[in-house]
């Protein structure tokens, strides 16, 4: 049991560190766009703008961490995440910066037992543990972070 407790403590730390790192990198990417207009452009077959991907990550993180785990009352509008345009860069960054303590505090407040409990809603088509969903959401963040990086480099060679 002591080994499991140590693993759970490590898991909190590891996940919190990766989320903080990737949210920080997303902030850097948003800041690296030469113009705010480029945040709302696509190129070639790319369908989503960097700004909309940032809004999508803000919405999904606020929903999955805030609403479902921390009971913040956040109401998600997923369609709006992809439809909104021309949000000022600084507003995107502020929303991303607010996610870091939300995610870290939520992770740090989950107990060993809570990590293995079912996530409040089905995920990936079936009921999953909270640990599964937290790792899956980290992969989702990293995937979209890569898309933002690629899009920035494609638009601003």
Secondary structure, DSSP 8 states (H G I E B T S, - for coil): -HHHHHHHHHHHHHHHHHHHHHHHHHHHHHHHSSSTGGGG---TT--S-HHHHHHHHHHHHIIIIIITTS-------HHHHHH-----HHHHHHHHHHHHHHHHHHHHH--HHHHHSB-SS-BTTB--BHHHHHHHHHHHHHHHHHHHHHHHHHH--
